[in-house]
Amino acid sequence: MNTLPNQRCGLVAIVGAPNAGKSTLVNALVGQKVAIVSPKAQTTRTRLMGIAIDGANQIMLVDTPGIFEPRRRLDRAMVAAAWDGARDADLIALVVDSKAGLGPKVQGIIEALKDRREPKILILNKVDVADKGKLLVHAERLNERIAFDHIFMVSATTGDGLPELKAALGAAMPEGPWHFPEDQVSDATDRMLAAEVTREQLYLQLHAELPYASAVETEKYSEREDGSVEIHQQILVARPTQRAIILGKGGQRLKEIGSRARAQLSELLGGVRVHLYLHVKVKPDWEEDRGLYRDIGLDWVE
């Protein structure tokens, strides 16, 4: 464990509406990929901690699911995970898409944040593609609802403004020893990481073809004698037509999903050879499986 003098360590809850760029921001602050990213909204399902270092400061970043109006059990579990991730935070960071500014979804989150006592900062993200003339207007309108301690304008994609944000987050952490070793970048288990990587490929390769009625379950994760890793995963879908979409003609789509997921996992695991076996199963009621919620890191919500 690092023993730098004057150490600081604390928890930052990253909250916001779906597709505000929270996961991209966490990855950029950590310096490597710890959360999956997709152009589709509501990609993040569970709370995931990324661990960033800034000098003597360790910043535990909780990447939460986007907060939205839940319609089904999975939605309710995701929103509950978002607010649970903000529990006991030393700082709450509201991430807002600077192209959209203050919309109904953001307004609802602000109303829920008003009575919380934790220090709050506003992060206007995606400034690289936003209308520069509207940035100050967005900032003023948002700050009228909550008097934020600080406002940052950044691009998680290009890195613009991130050094200043990271330094400010580090300085805002309470004094105390680090909670994690210097080389640890996430609290996710290897099994959870493997499932997330495959799920990301489902989003990236199938785009609008596959709805959100799918989940990835890592059934087996083991290390072989030669040091390589063997992973068996089950992709759960609600209907046979969705299974056919994932398989593709002659199983080619599933092979491509597995190939890209395998390559990314190998990179994330430090170059270790990965043997990834994927199976697609039709399970209409998978959203009612308590065990699956536990496996993907969500609490069962009635």
C-alpha positions in Angstrom: 0.0 0.0 0.0 1.3 3.5 -0.9 2.4 5.5 2.1 2.7 9.0 0.7 2.6 11.8 3.3 -0.6 13.9 3.6 -2.7 11.3 1.9 -6.3 11.9 1.0 -8.9 9.3 0.2 -12.6 9.6 -0.4 -15.7 8.7 -2.4 -17.2 10.6 -5.3 -20.7 9.6 -6.5 -21.0 10.3 -10.2 -24.8 10.8 -10.9 -26.7 12.0 -13.9 -29.3 11.2 -16.6 -28.7 8.4 -19.0 -26.1 9.1 -21.7 -24.5 12.1 -20.0 -21.1 10.4 -20.4 -20.6 9.2 -16.8 -18.8 6.0 -17.7 -16.5 7.7 -20.3 -15.7 10.3 -17.6 -14.8 7.7 -15.0 -12.6 5.8 -17.5 -10.8 9.0 -18.4 -10.2 10.0 -14.8 -8.9 6.5 -13.9 -6.7 6.4 -17.0 -7.9 3.1 -18.3 -11.2 1.3 -19.0 -13.1 0.2 -15.9 -16.7 0.8 -17.1 -18.3 -0.1 -20.4 -19.3 2.6 -22.8 -21.9 2.6 -25.5 -23.8 5.3 -27.5 -27.0 3.7 -26.2 -28.5 5.2 -23.1 -28.8 3.1 -19.8 -25.7 1.0 -20.7 -24.5 1.0 -17.1 -26.6 -1.3 -14.9 -24.9 -1.6 -11.6 -22.7 0.7 -9.4 -19.1 0.3 -10.3 -16.1 1.9 -8.6 -13.2 3.3 -10.5 -10.1 4.2 -8.6 -8.2 7.3 -9.7 -4.9 8.6 -8.3 -3.8 12.3 -8.2 -0.5 12.7 -6.4 -1.1 11.7 -2.8 -4.9 11.6 -3.3 -6.9 8.5 -4.0 -10.4 9.2 -5.5 -12.9 6.4 -5.4 -15.3 7.2 -8.3 -18.7 5.4 -8.1 -20.0 5.2 -11.7 -23.8 4.8 -11.2 -26.6 3.8 -13.7 -28.3 6.8 -15.3 -31.2 8.0 -13.2 -34.5 7.9 -15.1 -38.2 7.1 -14.6 -38.3 3.3 -13.9 -40.9 1.2 -15.7 -39.9 -2.4 -14.8 -38.1 -4.3 -12.1 -34.7 -4.1 -13.8 -35.2 -0.3 -14.2 -36.1 0.0 -10.5 -33.1 -2.0 -9.5 -30.8 0.2 -11.6 -32.2 3.5 -10.2 -31.9 2.1 -6.7 -28.2 1.2 -7.4 -27.6 4.8 -8.6 -28.9 6.3 -5.4 -27.2 3.6 -3.3 -23.9 4.6 -5.0 -24.3 8.1 -3.7 -24.8 6.9 -0.1 -21.9 7.9 2.2 -20.2 9.9 -0.6 -17.8 12.7 0.4 -18.8 14.5 -2.8 -21.6 14.2 -5.3 -20.8 15.1 -8.9 -23.8 15.8 -11.2 -22.8 15.1 -14.8 -24.9 16.9 -17.4 -24.7 16.6 -21.2 -23.8 20.2 -22.1 -25.5 19.8 -25.5 -28.9 19.3 -23.7 -28.5 21.3 -20.5 -31.4 21.4 -18.1 -34.1 19.0 -19.3 -36.9 17.1 -17.4 -34.6 14.2 -16.5 -31.9 16.4 -15.1 -34.6 18.5 -13.3 -35.8 15.4 -11.5 -32.3 14.5 -10.3 -31.7 18.1 -9.1 -35.0 17.9 -7.0 -33.8 14.7 -5.4 -30.3 16.2 -4.7 -31.5 19.4 -3.1 -31.9 18.1 0.4 -28.7 16.1 0.4 -26.0 17.5 2.7 -22.9 16.3 0.8 -20.9 18.9 -1.2 -22.0 19.0 -4.8 -20.3 19.9 -8.0 -21.6 20.3 -11.5 -19.8 18.8 -14.5 -20.9 20.0 -17.9 -19.6 17.2 -20.2 -19.2 16.9 -24.0 -18.1 20.6 -24.4 -16.3 19.5 -27.5 -19.6 19.0 -29.4 -21.7 21.6 -27.5 -22.8 25.1 -28.6 -20.1 27.2 -26.8 -22.5 30.1 -26.7 -24.9 28.2 -24.5 -22.5 26.7 -22.0 -22.7 29.6 -19.6 -26.5 29.7 -19.9 -26.7 26.0 -19.0 -24.4 26.6 -16.1 -26.4 29.5 -14.8 -29.8 27.7 -15.1 -28.5 24.6 -13.3 -26.8 26.7 -10.6 -30.1 28.5 -9.9 -31.6 25.1 -8.9 -28.7 24.1 -6.7 -25.8 26.3 -5.5 -23.0 24.0 -6.6 -19.7 24.3 -4.9 -17.9 24.3 -8.2 -18.7 24.0 -11.9 -16.5 22.3 -14.4 -16.7 22.2 -18.2 -15.0 19.2 -19.6 -14.9 16.7 -22.5 -14.3 13.2 -21.2 -13.7 12.2 -24.9 -10.9 14.7 -25.7 -9.6 15.2 -22.1 -10.3 18.9 -22.2 -10.6 20.2 -18.6 -10.0 16.8 -17.0 -6.6 17.7 -15.3 -8.3 20.6 -13.4 -11.3 18.4 -12.5 -9.1 15.6 -11.2 -7.0 17.9 -9.2 -10.1 19.5 -7.6 -11.6 16.1 -6.8 -8.4 15.0 -5.1 -8.1 18.1 -3.0 -11.8 17.8 -1.9 -11.2 14.3 -0.5 -10.8 14.0 3.3 -7.4 13.3 4.8 -6.8 9.6 5.5 -5.0 6.5 4.2 -5.8 5.0 0.8 -8.3 2.2 0.7 -6.8 0.4 -2.2 -3.3 -0.5 -3.5 -1.8 2.0 -6.0 -2.1 -0.4 -9.0 -5.8 -1.3 -8.4 -8.2 0.6 -10.7 -11.6 -1.0 -9.9 -13.4 -2.9 -7.3 -15.1 -5.1 -9.9 -14.4 -8.8 -9.7 -12.9 -10.6 -12.8 -16.2 -12.4 -13.3 -18.2 -9.2 -13.3 -15.7 -7.5 -15.6 -15.9 -10.4 -18.1 -19.7 -10.1 -18.2 -19.6 -6.4 -18.7 -17.1 -6.6 -21.6 -19.3 -9.1 -23.4 -22.4 -7.0 -22.7 -20.6 -4.0 -24.2 -20.0 -5.9 -27.4 -23.7 -6.8 -27.6 -24.5 -3.1 -27.5 -21.8 -2.0 -29.9 -22.4 -4.7 -32.6 -26.1 -5.0 -32.5 -27.1 -1.4 -32.1 -30.8 -0.9 -32.3 -31.4 -4.5 -33.4 -31.4 -5.9 -29.8 -33.5 -4.3 -27.1 -32.4 -4.1 -23.5 -34.1 -7.5 -22.8 -30.7 -9.2 -22.5 -28.2 -10.0 -19.8 -24.8 -11.7 -19.6 -24.0 -14.2 -16.8 -20.5 -15.6 -16.2 -21.1 -19.2 -15.3 -17.4 -20.2 -15.0 -14.2 -18.3 -14.6 -11.0 -20.3 -14.0 -7.3 -20.2 -14.6 -5.7 -23.0 -16.6 -2.3 -24.5 -15.7 -0.6 -22.6 -18.5 -1.8 -19.3 -17.0 -4.5 -18.6 -19.5 -8.1 -17.9 -18.4 -11.2 -20.0 -19.3 -14.5 -18.2 -19.2 -18.0 -19.6 -19.9 -20.8 -17.1 -20.3 -24.5 -17.3 -20.9 -26.3 -14.6 -22.8 -29.9 -14.5 -21.7 -32.7 -13.1 -24.0 -36.4 -13.0 -23.7 -37.5 -14.3 -27.1 -36.3 -16.8 -29.8 -36.1 -13.9 -32.3 -33.6 -12.1 -30.1 -31.5 -15.3 -29.9 -31.5 -15.4 -33.7 -30.3 -11.8 -33.9 -27.3 -12.5 -31.6 -26.4 -15.7 -33.4 -26.5 -14.2 -36.8 -26.3 -16.1 -40.1 -24.5 -19.4 -39.4 -23.5 -18.2 -35.9 -21.2 -15.5 -37.4 -22.4 -12.6 -35.3 -21.9 -14.5 -32.0 -18.4 -15.5 -33.2 -17.6 -11.8 -33.8 -19.0 -10.8 -30.4 -16.9 -13.4 -28.8 -13.8 -12.5 -30.8 -13.9 -8.8 -29.9 -14.8 -9.5 -26.2 -11.9 -12.0 -26.0 -9.4 -9.5 -27.3 -10.5 -6.8 -25.0 -10.5 -9.1 -22.0 -7.0 -10.2 -22.8 -5.9 -6.6 -22.9 -7.6 -5.7 -19.6 -6.1 -8.8 -17.9 -2.6 -7.8 -18.9 -2.1 -9.8 -22.1 -3.3 -13.1 -20.6 -4.7 -15.5 -23.2 -8.5 -15.8 -22.9 -10.6 -18.8 -23.9 -14.2 -17.4 -24.1 -17.2 -19.7 -24.6 -20.6 -18.0 -25.3 -24.0 -19.6 -25.2 -27.3 -17.9 -26.0 -30.3 -19.0 -24.0 -34.0 -17.9 -24.3 -35.3 -17.2 -20.8 -38.5 -15.1 -21.0 -38.5 -14.4 -17.3 -34.8 -13.7 -16.7 -35.7 -10.3 -15.2 -37.5 -12.2 -12.3 -34.4 -14.2 -11.5 -33.1 -13.1 -8.1 -29.8 -15.0 -8.5 -29.1 -13.1 -11.7 -29.6 -9.8 -10.1 -27.1 -10.8 -7.4 -24.6 -11.9 -10.0 -24.7 -8.7 -12.0 -24.4 -6.6 -8.8 -28.0 -5.4 -8.3 -30.3 -5.6 -5.3 -33.7 -7.2 -5.7 -36.3 -4.4 -5.7 -40.0 -5.1 -5.3 
